[in-house]
Amino acid sequence: MDEVRQSLIEILDAAKLNQLSAQDSRLEIASATRRIIGRRQPPVPNFIADRIVDDLVDDVLGFGPLEPLLAQDDISDIMVNGPKEVFVEVGGQIQKVDVKFRDNNHLLNICQRIVSQVGRRVDESSPICDARLPDGSRVNAIVPPLSLNGPTLTIRKFKKDKLRLSDLVRFGSLSQEGAEILHVIGRSRCNLIVSGGTGSGKTTLLNCIAGFIDKNERVITCEDSAELQLQQPHVVSLETRPPNMEGEGEVKMRDLVRNCLRMRPDRIVVGEVRGGEVFDLLQAMNTGHDGSMGTVHANSPREALRRMETMITGGGFSLPSRQVREMIANSVDVIIHAARLRDGRRVITHISEVTGMEEDTITTQDIYLFRIEGEDSAGQLIGRHTGTGIAQPNFWPRAVYFGEQKRLSEALAKANAARDFGDGPDLGIV
């Protein structure tokens, strides 16, 4: 195959390929490869020739050995630990696959091809890079000298078909009553934070809730690497930019969020809050941009509040702790927590609302929870979503204002009824 590849490089006209469409380029490379194989003696079997053609076309125009993995919808993550070790996540479980690159240079070329599509670079002088594939999948690349095993590539794939809350109900991530509650939260323009650990489905959940934003609203999204797939007609997507080779030109998340306030947004959606931009997001939530959203890495709703406080104090803001907590309590209405269980399943474990302050403490109350009750013979966790008995949460007036009080009342009534269902032992709340 290496000889065929070298012959292909010698006869291909790069200038001509650049003038062709992607489909015509593939046909041109496939035709040239078949001509080269056809001249070889002894003749190459057809099934081997077909595989060589596919591999070389993917190598020249696509993402090489990764192409078959990118085409599989059941794969959620691809992890390349150097040229000879590739792992994937399927159904929440990690497994090794029989996919290899020729060497470090081959893998590095694929990394560079990916990041160059969004105007970024990865090499020895800039060894870390976040980028995205044409379908929106998130990519992180880190190369030597920082990566000792060779170039390391991590791809978080996104499904081609945008998920809806009904899909999450079908997957068992939440109940129908929980989906109705989230529907009301999205429609009623509650300020919300989606919390959870890495890979728990925060971005997917944020996409689903954003589906209830009114089509007449102007939405501005801010992300490090564009992942959100909002379907509204009036969406402006902004993305941060790393510094150039001279260390200049960097645009940070906080710069984007502050600029949003000058762009007449109805809602601001921050893909991932991880620093001082949380201060500007909270300011926006509290100054007329109701219904703004963001995600935070945290292990629980309470931990999400503490992390937000830490991000503000760590961002160089010299504010008393009480004042910071009052800002959070006055800005955030709802925290939705997602988790990935040890059996690989992703579930919504909490819908909690921020109720105010008691002395120096932010007070919250859970209105919807996931309770683990045991596990089956296959090691799959058994659990159920229930209400907590609250019939009228603090955001009830918002639901009334937007005409969603009937939907909310019925959903909470059904969720609360599930609280007393079942005789199995309750092992606690995730």
N, C-alpha and C positions, 0 to 999 in steps of 0.2 A: 504493500500500500504506500510506503514511503517513496518508492520509485515512481508510482503513478502520480503522487502528489507533486513531486519535483518536476515531472514532465508537464503537468498541468500548469504549474507556475510559469514554466518557460514559454508556453504557447498562448496563455491568456493575455488579452489586451485590457489592462486595467482601465485605461481611459474610455474604452468602449463600454465596459461594464458599468462605469459610473453614469453613463448616459441612458442605460436601460432601466426599466422598472424592476422591482424586486422579483416578480414572477418571471420576466424575460431573462433576468440574470441567472436565475436558477436553471432555466431551460438551457441557456448557453453553456453553463458549467457542466450540467449533466450530459449534454451532447458531446462536449470536448472530452469528458472523462470516459464515455463509452467508446469513442474513437481510439483513445489511448489503450484501453483494455482490449479492444478488438484486434489490435496489432500484436498482442503478446502471444508467445508460444511457450508451453502448450496453452490451448484455449482455456480461459477462466470460466468455470461453471456459472450459469446465469444467476443462481441465488447469491453467490459470492460477489459477482459483478454488481448486482442490485444493491447489496449492502455497502460496497465500496463507493458507489455513486452517491448514495444517501449520506454516508459519512463525510465525503469530501464536500458536497454541497453545503451541509450543515457547518463544516469547518470553515469554509470560505465566506459564507454569507450569514450564517446563523451563530449559534452558541455551542457548536461542536457537540461533544458527547452529552451535553445537558439538554439538547433539543427533545429527545424522547421523554425525559423526566418532566420538562416544562409542559408537555402536551397531556400529561396524565392529570385529570381533575382531582383524583383522590389523594394526591400528594400536596401537603400544605407547606412543607419546608424542605429545602434542599441545602445540605451542608457539605461543602467540599473542603476536606482537611488535607490539602496537598494534592498532587496529581494522581495518587493511587488509592485514595480513600474517599469515598462519597457515601454519605448517609442521607436518608430521607425520613420524613415523618408522615406516617399514614395512620389515620384514626387515632391520633394522639400518641402513637408509639413510634420510637425511632428504630430504624433498621438499616443495615448496610446493603448497598446494591452493587452489582457487578458493572460498574461504570468507571473507566479510567481515562486519564489524559496521557499524552505521549511523555511529557516531561514538564518541568516547571515553566519553561518558556511557552509551551502550548497553553497551559492554564493561565499564565500571565497575559497572553494575547487575548484570550476570551474575556478576562477581567477588564482589560483596557477597552475592548470593543463595547462592552456593556456600559461602562461609565462615560465613554466618549459621546454616547447618544444624548446625554443630558449636559454636555459641555464641561465634564469634569475629567480628572485624570488620576491615575494611580501608578506610581513608580517609586523608585528609591527615595526621591526627594519629596514625594507626597504619598506615603505608604498606606494611608487610611482614607477610605472614600465611601460615602453613602450615595446610592444612585437608585434608579428604577428601570424596569424593563418596559417595553412599549405597552404591555397590558396593565401597567400600574404596579406590578409586583415589586416589593422592596428588596434592595440588594445592598449588602455590606461587603466590602473587599478590604483585606489587609495583607500586605505582601512583605517579603524580606526587605530589610533586616529585622523588622518587628515580628514577623511570623517565621518561626524556626522550622516549621514543617513544609515550607514553600508557600506559595500564594494560597490564601484561605478565603473562600467565598461562601456567603450565607444568603440564601434567597427565601424570603417570605412570600409565598405565592398567594394570589387573590383569584377567586373563582371568576370565570368569564361571565357567569350570570350573577347579577347582584342579588344578594340574599335579602329576604324580607323577614319581618317578625314571624310570619306564618311558617317560614322555613325553620326558624329557631324553635318554634313550638313543635314542629314535626321531628326535629332532632332531639327533643327532650331538654333543651337548654332552659326553657321556662314553660309555664303552663299557659293555657289560653287566657286565663284571668290576668296573669302577669303581662301578657302581650297587650291586653286592653288597658291596663294601668299605664304602661309605657306609651301607648297611643295617646292617652289623655295628657301625659306629661309633655310629650312632643307638641301636641296641638295647643296646649295652654301656655306655651312660651315660658316654661319653668327654666331657670338657670340650672344647668346640671353638669355634674362631673361623673365621668365613667372611670372607675378605678379597677385595678386588677394587676396580676403579675404578667410577666412576659409570656406571650403566646396564649393568653386567656381569652382573646377575642374582643378586646376593647374597641379596636377600629371597626370591626364588623358590626358590633352593637351600635356604635356611634352612627355608622352609615344607616342602619335600620331605623333608628329614632329620627335621624335627619330626614327620612322619607316623609315625615308628617309635617314638615315645614311648609307653610302656605306658598303657593306658586307666585304670589304677588310680592313676597319678601326678597330683599336683596341680601344675599349671604356671602360673606367673605371668609375663606378658609386660609389658615396659616399652618404650614407644615415644614419639617426638615426635608422630607422626601415625600412628594405628593402621593397619597394613598387613598384619600377619600374620594368617593364616587357619587357625589350628590347629583340628583336627577332634576333639580329645579331649573327653570329657564334662566334665572338671574343669579348666577354663581360666579364669583371672582376667586380664582385659586392663586395663592402666593406661596413661594418656596424660598427657603433660606439659601444663602450662597457662601461657600467656604472661601477663605482668602486665596489669592493667587500666589505665584511663586515668590513674589516680593513681599508676601505677608499683608497685602492690601486688598481692599475691595470686599471684605467680609460683610455679609448682611446677616445679623443674628435674628433669632425668633422675636426678641423683644422689639427690634426695629420694625418688624412686620406688624406686630400687634399694635404698636403705637401708631403706625401709619394707617392702620385700619380705621382708627377713630376719625381720620380726615376723609374717609371714602364713603361716608354716609351709609354705613351698614345698618340693616335691621337686626341681623344676628352675626356674631363672630364665632367661628368654629376653629379651635386650635387642636391640631391633630395629636400633639403630645406636649403637655406642660411639664417642663423639667428645670426651669430656672426663674430668673427675675421677671419673665413675661407674665407669670401668674399675677403679679401686682397689677399690670395693665389690663389683664383679662377681668379681674375682679372689679376694677374701676369701671370697665365697660358694662359689666353686668349690673352695676349699681347706678348707672347714669343713663338709663333709657334703652339699653340694648338687651332687652329681656329675651330669654330663650337662647342665650349664648351657651356654648358647650366646650368641653375639653376633656382630655384623658390624662390620668395620673397613674404612675406605677405605685401600687400600694397593696398590702395584704388584707386590708379591711377598710370599710368606710371611715372608721375613726382614724386609722393610720393615714388615709388620704388627707384628712384635715390637718394632721400633724405635719405631713410632708409639705403641704401648701404653706403652712406657717414657716417651716424651715427654709423653703425656697425664697420666701420674702425676706427673712432676716439674713439669709446667705447671699442675697442679691444686692447687698449694700444699702438697704433701707434702714435708717436709724429710727425705728418706731418702737414704742413700748409694746410688750407682748399682748397686753389687753386690747390695744388699739388694732393690732393685726388680727386678733381673733374676732373682734367686732366687725371688722371689714369682711372677713370670711363668712361670718354668721349672717350678715346683712346682704350678702351677694349670692351665695349658693343656696338654692332651694332643695335640690335632690342630689343624692349620690347613689349611683347604680354600680354594684360591684359584680365583676365577673371572675370566675376562677376556673382553672383546669384541674380536674380531679385526678387522683393517682391512677385511675383506670383510663385516662386519656380524654374523658368526656369534658366538654366545656359547658358550664352552667351559669346562670344568673343566680347568685347566692343571696344578694341583698338589694332591696329597694328601700333606701333610708332617706328621711328628710331632715334637714337642719331646722330646728325649731327656735333657736335663739341663744341666749347666754344666761347662765346662772353663775353669778360672781365672775370668776375668770375662766370659766369653762364653757366651751361650745356644747350645746345640748342637741341631741339627735334622737329620733325614734324610728325604729324599723317598722315598715308597713307590709313587707313581703319578704319571705325567707325561704331558703332551701335547707331542709333537714335530712341528714343522713340517718338511715334506720338500720343499715346492715349491708351485707354483700351476698351475692349469690354464689353458686358452686364454681362459676367460672371466674370469680374474683371481681365481677362488676359491682360497683356500689349501687345500693338501692336507696332511693330517697324520694322526697316529695316536696313540692312547692306549696306553701301555705301563707295565709294572711296572719296577722298578729292580733286581730281583734279590733283594729282601729277602723271606724266607719267613715270618719270625716277627717282626713289629714289636713295639715296646715295649708296646703295648696288648693283646698276645696274652693275658696272664693275665685281663684283663677279658673278652675273648671267651670264654675257657674258663669263667669264672665264670657267664656268662650263656648258656652252651651254644651259642655261635656259632662255635666254633673250626673246625668242618668247613666251614661256609660261607666263612669267611675264608681258610682254607687253599686251598680250591679256587679261589676268586676270585684270590688272589695267584699261584697256580700258572699260571692261564691268562693273567693280565696279564704275568707275567714271561716266558712263552713268546712273547708278542707282541713282546718286546724285540728278538728276533733275527729278526723277520719282515721281509721286504722288502729290496730291493737299492738303493732310491733314496737319494740323498744326504741326510744329516741336516743341516738348516740350524740346528739348535739347539732349545732349549726356550723356549717362550713364558713 
